[in-house]
Amino acid sequence: MRDISLPHDSPGAGESLAGLPQWFTEREVIPLDDNLALVVCHEAMRAVAALCRSAAEQAAPVLLTGETGVGKSLLARFIHASRDPYAPFISRMTAGLEAAVLEKWIFGGPDRPLAGSAMVDEARGGMLVLEEMGDLPVRIQQHLLDSWGDQGRGESQGGPAQWVCTTNLAPRALASPRRMLPEFLERLVRIHIPPLRDRKRDIPALAAYFSWLATAQEPSRGSLDSLANRLARHAFPGNVRELESLVRLNARQDRPPARRAARPGILARTIRPSVQADASAGEESSPSP
């Protein structure tokens, strides 16, 4: 797969790379489809991307761990694209589902809840993702172990599909008694995605990408640096998902018409309310439209 950089931020004529910000020169934007890309800059995420590429080559079952919003589903897509972007990709949220329901969904049966093929059949030759599997019933874990053993002998009902599981539970919580079979966890290649607060070097690159998606315009590097400085002060409990929402809301607030000009952008109101209040002190309030 070809790794490319964003088309709208290429340096101008005669502009040296030495004059560009570090996040610009170090970022990697990996397209997954027309409207989806993996953006990495921080060394921790570069290591995660390398592990995902390696997992795609091995076709081993993978467990992606990390807080809500860090990008586990996106990395599952990345593993799939690294292996074969044209192969089937089947994903199912498993949290809270009973063993009997999951067994019919995944492996099929005469009384499956909805018509259609079992997930293992739909994902044949591609990837099957079980989202938020922290409470996966032990019965399903054992069935998966049996399925992976059959796959190794070339007898799997689902063919050579690669399995990816995701969870927001910490490894210690997963390994607690009566939650996960030790042999089930041992079969998984575990890849942990760090929270955004621990890789703030990714923020400018992600903000540039989300801003471009939101506006379909070329944002100036000056405006992106200013935006990144404000964002860097935020803790981002919602991680990358929260960052994307803030950038999109800010882009919407900054659009014309002029009647919105007196309103602070969403980032100013959400991240720096005290600064915004100081900046507007002494100014006459504009009536709401």
Buried (B, 14 or more C-beta within 10 A) or exposed (E): EEEEBBEBBEEEEEEEEEEBBEBBEBBBBBBBEEEEBBBBBBEBBBEBBEBBBBBBEEBBBBBBBBBEBBBBBBBBBBBBBBBBBEBBBBBBEBEEBEBBBBBBBBBBEEEBEEEEEBBBBBBBEBBBBBBBBBEBBEEBBEBBBEBBEEBEEEEBBBBEBBBBBBBBBBEEEBEEEEBBBEEBBEBBBBBBBBBBEEBBBBBBBBBBBBBBBBBEEEBEBEEBBEBBEBBBEBEBEBBBBBBBBBBBBBBEBBEEEEEBEBBBBBBBBBBBEEEBEEEEEEEEEEEEE
